[in-house]
Amino acid sequence: RASPSPRPMAGTKRPPMRAWGPPSPPPARGCPKLLKAAAAMLRRSPATQQPTASAELLAAPSAAALATSSPLRRRTTARLALDGQAGWEHHDTPAAAEASRKLSFVDCSLEQLQEAISAEDATWPFVVLFWRPLLQGHPSAKFRSLRNRTLSFWVERFNKWRDLRLATSAGTTATREAALDNIGAQHFQQILFLSRSNLGSVLELFNPEGAKLFASDRCLAEVLGKISVPILEVFVAGILCSNLIGASHKLRFVFSLVDRDDSRTISEAKFVLLVKLVCRGLGAMFDVSRQLFPTEVAMAKAAKRCFASAHAFVACAASQGCGIDASSHDPRRPLTYEEVAEWCVAGASSADPLAVPFLLVVQRFCCSRQRDVSDEFDDRLQSFALSHSSAVQMPSMLQTPSGCKVLTRKEVLMARDLLEYAKRRGNFDIEASDPELGRMMRSRNWRVDADMHHHLKRSWFLDGLRKFRDVHGLAAEQADLLDYLRCLCPQALPKHLRMYDMWCAEYEEMKKGQEQLLLLQAARDKFIEDQKKPFLPLEQVLALKRQFSELDVTKRGIIAQEEVIAALGLSEETALDMFQAFDVSRDGFLDEDDFLRMMCPPECRLRDAAGYARGVLGKVLVHEIERRGGRIEHLNERYLFTPRGAGAPSSGALPAPSSALPEASAEDVRQWTEVFDSLDADGDGVAQAKDLESSGLLPRAVSHALSLVIDPWNPDGFARDAFLEMVAQAHGCRYPRHPLIGVVNA
């Protein structure tokens, strides 16, 4: 470890103070072996290195990008660029490992995205070194002064920039007015209230050349007049990376930036500008080299594909929800803020592959899945939007009052359980030593011991309960949870109470999801148990068929309940129970398949319940259990507080966009279609649960569970397209049809 520099003695000359700028490199100290290895790499000549397969296919990085770095960094950057752009042919490199690693918020990797985009449009450049920081990395520390700012802060900054822009653009042309989006560094510093050091850090990200001039020149006023800053890109970066702004407000703010005419709609031209601002702003915030940014042509092409995908999503949603014919949808009309926002949140599952990276970037920085920002629940901000013609006034009392305690999910659910327990007892005087109180606190991962913090926590809950009883009196048993939360937090605003109520509703949905998951798991266990049974011997099957033929005296292929009672000597009650269990069509008769299933011993299974079709259905069931189980586990971490192990992947990740999955082969689709056709008895394109049960492939309980899994919105069964899409997802691929894109093309 290097010793600190000694303080100069009196009378000695101090070294000259270095001008502001990047820190100088440290002296060569450290491990001798590492220094020797680094020196060997620096001495190595590029001509002596063996060319790689990637180097033969791709040109070297630009000279401008490599000239600003050291020799060691030039070699590393060139190798990473080649590995990143050539599809990771060197799978032993760190770039290959990073590319194949799943993203933290979605079950997808950069490698999958690149393969899907290449299959869709091989000419569109997917630069991995640009998208990796945006989807996997962390914002640069140089942007720390503008991170995690509130919505009010950014609205005030926008109003100041709008006033400056209106005053400067008076009487200018449209071209000159658009150029005013890049303002001088002096005005930029005044608008954002940045110190000199913070201004230099932001300039390094958004104007590297201006940052060099700013660091080298002493005459600050003249220098700031020569440096320009793309303030809209700074607005986009600051809004999207803030953890204090809700998802809907982030999107509406960004939409308003490009909506110059205040029409509250987004046209294709505005969408192109929106995509460019997002790419440039986030790329600069992550300190990505400008040479790696997508080109103007690539961003414009992707933006137009995004706009078409959003239009198709809106048309499909309208046709499903309102019964509107999708072919009558106008793909050229501007979209409203709400339509674009809905596409940003839910459109990645079926979007154009070129649109998926942009959607994932927006989803990564939107906290719609967290719902921890109380401003999302403020009615006064539901229709929030900026204005380019007049100043935007933020609602008064938007900020939480000082001293107001904002509850956590753990505390809200603890209050909910405690109130329900008090109502069951009929007594709100609960002692701190009550064993039921200790059990509830342990279920919320609170230790019940003599620790002062936990003792105060118990006392706080119980004091609030007594205050709740004193306020409401005899009507306390009819009061709801929000009244109790008001007693715990007297200064809570309505937006906080709405957020607490939403948490409770989400928790109730989680409990229902757990019950449904248990039913699916029971169906899976039944499926596995049935799979292990041996086949009923062929001679016994033939004997049962002869017996059915003898009972079918009318030779209609069906037998009635009375015939079964007379032939088998059963009581009427027993026969009725058997008919209810095996009469799939519910017509009071049994056909030959129903009779065979009824007479098959419980330790055996029929040969019809085997083969490829049964395997496909079983895989769909297992896939759905894994998907729902991951979601339930994620909610458990947030509400039941069961932390996952160190290094375990996030269980709350969104499912992979179907566009990022490989396309299913034509042979697979043909076989899956044959399976569906075998289930669709009447050939109407919809297979019902009774069709699935009568096929003999699955037990009755498994058939009903699987029918709800495949197409939960169809009470009559499941359609062909829903079945093929679910089977494709279970096999890790996508059904090769583009329903949304096809609507736009039509």
N, C-alpha and C positions, 0 to 999 in steps of 0.2 A: 504494500500500500504506500502510495506516495505521501511524503511528509508535507505539511503545509508550508507555504512560502514564508520565509522569515520577514519580519517587519523591517523596513529600511532604517538604518541608524540616522541620528540627527546629522545634518550637514551633507548627507549623500543625495544624489540626484535621483528622483523617482523616474521610473520608465514612463514614456509618453502614454497617455490614455488612448486606447484604441477606439476608433469610431464605432457607432452602433451598427450592428450587423450580426451575421451568423457567428457563433463561437469558433475560435480557432481550434484546430485539431490538437488533442492532448499529446504530450511527449510520448515517445515510444517506450512505455514501460509495460510490464506484464510477464506472462509465461514465455520463457525463451523458445520452447518448442512451437508455440503458436506463432511467434514472430518469425521463426525460420520458415514455417510452412507458408506464411503470408508472403515473405520475401521470395520464396521459390515460385509462387503463383505469379508474382509481379514480374519476375525475370523470364517466365516462360513466354516464348514467342508464339503468336497466333499461327504462324506458318507451320509450326511443328505439331499442332493439334490435328487429330484426325477429324475430318468433316463428318458430321452426323447426317442421318437420313433427313432430319428436319431441315438442316442447313441447305441441303441440295434442293429442297422443294420451295423454300421461302427465301426472300431477300433478307439481308441483314437489316437491323434497325437503322433508322436515319442517323446521319452523322450529327445533326443538331441535338438529337436526344442523348448521344453518347459523349459529345464533346464536353458537356458540363459535369462529368463525373470522373472519378479516379479510375486508373486502369483496372483495379480489382473490381470496382463496381460495374465498369463497362462489360467485363467478361460475365459477371453474374446476371446483369440485366439482359444481355444478349441471349444467354442460355435460357433464362426464364421466358423471354419473349418467344423464342423458338418453341420451347416446350408448350407454352400456353396456346399458341396459335396453330400448331400443327396437330393438335388432337392428342397430346401427351403420349407420343410414341415411346418416350423413356419413362417407363412406369416406376422406376426406382428413384425418381427425382422428387423433391418436396412439392413441386408444382403438380405432379400427378396425384400425389396423396391429397393435396388440398382440393383438387378438382373432383375427385371421387368421393370426398366427404360430404355427407348430407348437410344441408343448411339447417340452422337452428330453429327456424320458424316454419319450414315447409319440408315435406318428405321428398326432397329432390336435390340433385347435385348439379354443379356447373357442367360436368361432363354430359349429363343427360340433356341439359339445355342446349349445349353446343350440337349434340347429335341430332336433336329434334329440329333445330333451326337449319342445320346443313341439309337434312332430308327435305325440308320444306322449300328452302331457297339457298342453294349453295353459293350464290353470289353475294349474299348479305354477310358482312364481316362481323363475327361475334368475337371481340377481343377479350379474351379471358382476363388479362391483366387489368383491364378497366372494370369489368363487372365483379371480379372477386372482392375487392375492398368494399364495394357498395353492398354486396350481399353477405359478406362474411366478416369484414373488418370493422374497425372502430374509427370514428371521426378523429381527425387530426387534433392534437393538443393546441395547435395554433388557433383553432376556432373556439377555444374554451370560453372566451369572453362573450360570445354570442349564443352559446348553447343554453338550453333549458330556460329560455325567457318566456314570459307569459304572453297570452294573446293580446292583452292590453298594451304591452310594450311594443309589439310589432305593429299594431294598428296605429299607435301614435307615430312610429317611425314612418309608416306609409303615408300618413297625413302630411307630415313634414316634407317628404319627397314629392308628394302630389302638388303641394303648394309651390315648391320650387320649380317643378316641371311646368305647371301652368303659367307661372310668371316668366319663365325663360322661353317657352315655346309660343308665346303670343306673336301672331303674325308670321310664323315660320311655316315651311312646307311640311308635308307628311313625312318625307324622308328625314328632314332635319329633326322633326319631333321624335321619330323613332330612335334617332341617334342619341337623344337626351337620356335614354335609359342608362347610358354610361356617364356617370357624373364625376366631377372632380373629387380628388381625395380630400380636399379641404371641406367641401360640402358634405361628403360622406362621413367624415369625422364628426362634424357638427350634428348631423342627423342621428347618428348612432351613439353619440356621447362616448367615443373611444379615447383612451389615453394614447400617448405617442407610441408606447411599446406595443399595445394591443393593435393599433392601426398598422404598425409594421408587420405583425404576425398575420393579420387578415390579408394584407397586400401580398405577402408571400404565397398565399393560397390562390387568390383571385387575379393577381397581376404580378407575376414573378419579376418581370423586367422593371416594372415600376417600383417594386420593393428594393431592387438593387440601387436604383437611383435615389430612393428615399433614404437608404442606409448610408450612401456615400456622400451626399451633399449636405452642407451645414445650413444653407439658406432655406429654411423650412417653407416659407410662404411661396417662394418661386417654384420650389420642387412640387409642392402639393398642387399647384396649378397645372403642372405638366402631366400629372398622373391621373388616370381615369379608373373607375371601379364599376363593374357591372352590378349595380345595386339590386336588380331583380333576381339575379342568381344568388346573391347573399340573402335576400328575403326567402327564397325557396329553401335554401339550405338551413337557415335558422328556424323556419317554421317546421319543416319535416323532422328535424333532429330533436326538437324540444319534447321532453317528457311531461310538460305541464300543459299541453294543449291536446284536446280531444281529437279523435280521428276526423269527425265530420267538419270541425272547424279548420283543421289543417287543409282538407281538400277544398273547402269553400274559399279559403284565403288564396290558395294557389290558383284556383279557377278564376278568381276575381282579378288577379294580376294580369292575365291575358285578355280579360273581357273589357277592352277599352271603351266600348260603347254602352256599358252597363245594361246589357240586354238580358243578363242572367242566363245566357245560353253559350254553348261552345260549338263553334263551326269548325270545319276541317282546318282552315288557316290558323285559327286560335289553337287547335290541338297540336299542330306542328310546332308552334311557338312554345306551348306547354311542355312538350317532350324535350325540346332543346334546353329549356331552362332547368328542367329536372336533371338531365344528364350533365350539363355544365356545372350547375350549382352543387350537386352532390359529388361529382368528380373532383371539383376544387376543394370541397370540404374534407374529402378523404385524401387530399394531397396526391392525387394521381397525376402522372406526367401528362402534359397537354398533347404530346405526340400519340398517346394511347386513346384519346377521346374519339368517339365515333365521328365520322365525317358529316358534313352538312347534308350530303345526299343520302347517307345511310339513316340519319336521324329523321329526315323528311319522309323517306320511304316507310320506315317503321311507324312513324306517327300516323300516316295515312292508313296503314294496316290496322293500327290501334283504333282509329276512328271507325273504320268499317266493322271491326270486331265489336265495338261498343254498340253500334247501330244494330248489328245482328242480335246481340244479347237483349237489347230493348225490344226488338221485334218478337223474339222468341218468348220473352216474359209476357208481352202483351197478348200473344196468341194463347198462352197457357192460362194466364190469369183472367183475361177478359173475353176470350173467345174471338179475338180479332184475327182476321186472315193475315198471315205474315207477308204474303205476296203484295198486299196493298201498302206496306210500309215504305215510306220515302227514305232511301238511304243517304240523301243529300241534305236533309233538313238539319239545322243546328240542334244539338242535344241540350237539355236542361241540366243544371247543376246536379239535381237529384238523380237523373238518369246516368250521368257519368260517374257520380259517386257510387251508385249501386254496382256499376260495372267494375269499378276499381276494387270493391270489397269482395264481390262474388263472381266476377267474370273470368278469373284465371283458370277455372276448371275446364273451360271449353274454348278458350281464346285462341286466336291465331298464334302459332309458335313465335313469330317475331314480336308479338305484343307481350308475351309472358315475362321477359326480363324486366320491362318497365312496370308491369303490374306487381311483380314480386318486390321491386324496390319500394313502391308506394306502400304495399302491405307491411313490409318490414318496419317502416317508421310510423305506421298508424296503429294506435293502441285500441282498436275497436274490440279486440278479443280480451283485453284486460279490463276495460270499463272502470278505471280507477280515477278518472278525471271528472270532478264534480261539475265542471262547466258544461259537460255533455248533456247534463240534465237540467240546465237552466232554460226555461221557456223563452226568456228574452233573447236568447242566442240561437234559437232554432232556425231562424231565417237570416242568420248573419251573412253579410257580404260586404266587400269593399266597394268604394265608388270612386271613379276617376273624375267625376265632375263636382262633387261636394264632399266635405269632410265627414268622416264616419264617427259617430258618437257612441262610445261604449256605454252600456247600462250602468247606472249608479249602483253602488253596493255590490259590485261584482266580486270583489276580493273577499276572502273569508275574514271576519273580524278577528282582531288580535285577542288571544285568550280562548278562542273557540276550539274545542277539542274535536278533531275529525276521527271518527272511529275506524278501526280496521275490520276486515272481514271476520276475524276471530272474535272480536268484541261484539259485533252485531249478532253473530250466530249464538254466542254465549247469552246475550240478552234475550234472544228469541227462545232458547231452551229454558232459561230461568223463568220467563214469564209464563210459558206453558206449564211448567212444573207448579208454579204458584197457583194458577187457575185450577189445575187438577186437585191440589190440596184444599182449595177454598180458603187459603190463609196466606197473606203476603208477609207475615212475620217469620222469615226464614233465618235461622241462626247460621253463623259462619262455620260451625262444626257439623252441619247437616251432611250426612254421608252422600246424599244424592247430589248436593252441590259439588262435593269433591269429585264424584264420578263425572259430572258434566265438565268440570275444568280439566280433568285428565283427558277426556275425549277431545278437547281442544288443545292438547299438548301443553297445558299449564301444569306445573308441578304443584302439588298440594303439600306444602311443608311450612316451616316456621319462618321462611324468608320474608323480610319486611315488604318487599315489592309485591309478592303474591298476597300477603295479608291485606295490604292496602287495596289491591285489585278486588279482592272479595268484598271488602267493606264498601268500595265504590259501587259495585253492582247492587249490594243489599240496601245501601242508603238510597239509591235511586229507586229501588222497588218500594220502599216505605214512602218515599215522596210521591210516587205514583199512586199509592193507595190513599194518601191524604188528599191529593188533588181530586181524584175521581170518586172517592167514597164508595158507596154501594155499587156504583156502575163500573167498578174496576174490572169485574169479570167480563164485561162486555167491551171494554176498551181494547184497542189493537196495539200492535208492536210499536207503531210510530209514536203513539202517546208516551210509551215508556222510554223510547229513545230521546224524546224531547226532554224528559226529566233527567236523563243522563247527560245530555248536551243541550243546555238551555239556549245557547247561542247558535245552534245549528240552523243553517239556511234551508229553504225548501229544496234547493238542488241537492243538498247533502241527504235529506230524508228520501228523496226520490232515488238516489244512488243506493242507499241502504235497502230500500224496498226492492230494487232490481237485484241486489245481491241475494236477498232471501228467495226471490222468484227463481233465480238461476240455481240456487241450492236445491229448491224443490224439484226443478227439472233434472238436476243431477241424481236425486234420489229415485225419480221415475226411470231415468236411464239405467241406474243400477238394477232395478227390478227387471227391466226388459233384457238387460245383459245376462242376468241369472237365468231367464227363460231360454235365451239363445244358448247359453252354456249347457243347460239341461238337455236341449235338443241336440247339441253336438255330442254330449256324452251318450245319449240314446243312439245317435247315428254310429258312433264308434262301437258301442256295445253290439248293435245289430250287425255291424261289419265283421265282427269276430265270430259270428255264429256260422256253423257249417250249413251247407246247402241241404235241403230236403232231398232224400234219395229219389231218383227218377221213378222207381217202381211205385213209391208211395204217391208221387204226384199223379201218375197214371191211374192209380186206384181211386184217388179223390176225384179225378175227372170222370171216371166211370160212375162213381157214386152220384155226382152232380147230374150226369146224363140220365140216371135212373129216376132222380127226383124231378127232373124236368119232363113231366108227363105230357105237357102241351107242346114241347119242342120249340119253345119261343126263345130259348137261351137265358131264361130267368126263372127263378123259383120264388114262391111266396112264403110268408112267415108261417102259415098254417102247414105247408108241406114240410118245412124244416121241423116243426114241432112234432108232426106225426112220424117222420122218419127217424129222428134222433131221440125221441122220447123226452124232450125238454119241457120244462114248465113254461107257461106263457110269459112270466116275468123274465126268466132267463133268456128266452128267445128274443124278447123285446130289447133287452140290454145288448145282445149280440148284434141285432140288426142296427141299433143305433151306433154301434162301434164300427161296423164294417159296411153298412149301406152308404156308400159314398154319394150316390146320386139322390139320396133321401126320397126315393119313390116307393118304398115299401117292398122292394124286390132285391134279390141278390143275383148278379150275373156270375159267370164262371170264375172270373178273377176275384170277385168279392168272396166267393165261397172258398176258394183256395187259401186266401189270406186268413179267413176265419178258422179253417180247419188245420192250418199249419201249426205244428207244435211250437210253443214259445222258445224252445231251445234251438230252433232251426229257422232258416229263411229260404224263400223261394229263389230260384235261379234268375227270375226276372229282375230281382233287386240287386243287380251286379252290373259290371261293365263300365264303359266310358261315361255314360250319362250320369250314373250315380257318383262317379269320381268328380265330375264337373260340379254337380250340385253340392257335394261335400266341401269342395274347395271354396265355393262362394260363401258357404256358411262360416267356415273357419276365417276367411278374410274379413267378413263383416264383424265377427267377434273381436278380432285383433284391432280393427279400426275403432270400434266403439270402446273397447277396453282401454286403448290409449287415451281417448278423450276423457273417460271416467277417471283414469289415473291422474291426468293433468288437473282435473277439478278437485280430486282428493288432495293434491298437494296444496291447493289454494284454500280449500274449505275445511277439510279434515286434518290438514297439516301433517301429512306423512311424507317427509322429504325423501327424494330419490337418492340413491347412492352416488358417491363422488364419481364424476366422469360419465354418468349415465346420460344418454341422449334425452332431449326434451320430449316428453310424451304428449305435449299439447300441440305438436306441429300440425300444420294444415296438411291435408292429403296432397300428393303430388299432382300438379296440373296434368290433365289428360294429354295436352299438347306436348308435354315434355316426355311422355312415355313412348316407347317404340310401337310402331303400328303392327297390329296382329296380322299374321299371314293369311292369305286367301284360303288355305287349307284349314286353318284353325276356325275361321269364320264359317266355313262350310259345315264343319263338324258341329259347331255350336248351334247353327241354324237347324241342323237335323235333330239335335236334342230338343230344341224348342218345338219343332213341328211334331215330334212324338208326344209332347205334352199337351199341345193345343188340339184337343179332341174334335172340336167343331170347326176348326180352321178359320176362326174370326180374328186371328192376330193377337188374342189375349188368352193366356193360360190361367186358369183358376186354380185355387188351392185343391179343390176336389179332383181336378184333372191330374194334379201332381200326386195326390194320394192314390187315385185309381190306377196310376201307372205302375204301382207296386215298387217304385224305386226307393221310397222313403216311408218311414212310419208316419202315422197321422200327425203327431205332435210336431215332428220335424217339417212336415209339409206346410203346415200353417205358419210356423215360424219363418220358414224360408220365403213364403209368399209375401209376408210383410216386409222382409228385408229387401227383396229385389225391387219392389215398386211400392213404397209406403203410401204414396199419394193415390193409388188406385185401389179402391175397396173391393173391386170385382176380381182382382188377380194381378197379373203383371203382363205388360205389353212386350212385344218382340224386341224393340229397340232397348228398353230398359234391361231386359234379360241379357242381351248381347253386350251392352256396356258394362254391366255388373260382372259378367263372366270375364270380360277382357281385363278389368281392373284386378280381379282376383288372380289372374295370370301375369300381372305386371306389365300390361300393354294396354293399348287403346283400340277401341272399335273404329275401323277405318272409314268413318264418315264424318263430315264436318257440317253438322246441322246448322250452326250459326252462320258460318261463312257461306254455306249454300244459300241461305236466305238472302244475303246481301247480293250475291252473284245473280240470283234470280230477279 
